[in-house]
Amino acid sequence: MCWAGAVPGLVPEAAVRRWHAGFASWYPSERDTRGWDGSLGWLHAVAHGADAAAAFARRLPEERTGLLELCARRFTAPHTGYRYEQLEDARLARAITGILLAPGLTAEQAAGWLSVVTDALEGGGPGPVPPWAFNTFATLQALHLHLTRGLAEGGVPPHAVHVADRVAAVLRLPCGWLA
């Protein structure tokens, strides 16, 4: 949990907006996305960024759709050479589900960010799966599970069925055998 949102007014809104602007520019473009480094320890930019996105969504609810798109831009970033192996996909799915739990999103707002994903996958074809595509499919699989099961704290988002159906449609691209 982000301490900045734990006590109302503890951090001035102007500071939160400044932090959000910096985060929005850094998160999708960060190149060092390793989870664990043997000499440095946890780097975990993807997972920690996902946690930050969820915290910003709680403090700046009007930014929720942008934060959903930001998460999608992170896991579809083509410049990554790192395949998620430290549960980054699950952390992204948890953050996205948490953002979707907030009231007030329409069904289209809740699923609109998936256009970032479909745009990134457009033109893909046979051959080896690049790390960013693997990360995308892993994140969407984790998200589908989160949407159908819900979170221990918060439950199932209001538009979970709609978003899960849209996620499943994307997952059928590499997994045509899915119903």
Steps between C-alpha positions, in 0.01 A plus 500: 500500500620848418549696821419822312135398471474348850445831678286750308689823441836359613648566158376806315311426179749706300781267613296190412431644153870578454594146604234360268638698205850368566371147542295518178808598303733246665292183536438392139849600387713346778744263334632313804204280579682212670329373808800379696868570454749278681717791610247785523200312642142587407475749216140405415412817307201330335347371825576807708370720221179296492460563873558872441239507221242352736592754769472789254157371391380518860630855548421632149182317394462716189826346372379138516453446125840655433659277763342191342652605167832567671506144639420365153781708349735354762433135422488555123823706493692361201843606631509242779723198479386367838234231528299529819616238745442655842118526489502839334200388295301427817594835655384680186177297501439585865556871434272502196230312690532745789460795265195332344343454844452873547143613435405725215670345199279413206541161333684664211734692731568177689598317180614786274866467599509161323530694172861568604550123512328422170693779328828359633414148381380610156711350224641221715547167336671167522843470650660531840303694757690818593533571873252789493234280336564223753464758779179627345340157477618405851354822641169450320474141624562617857250782453233262374543293816487810720183620325321168539609431858520857632736636763493389863450865593253657262345209315412501131497828302162623371589443133708186555302284257527760222873551552565125537319436170715761327815352658399151385457629145861622505620171654342310213763651267774264623261243648240443229373193683341710777120504512 
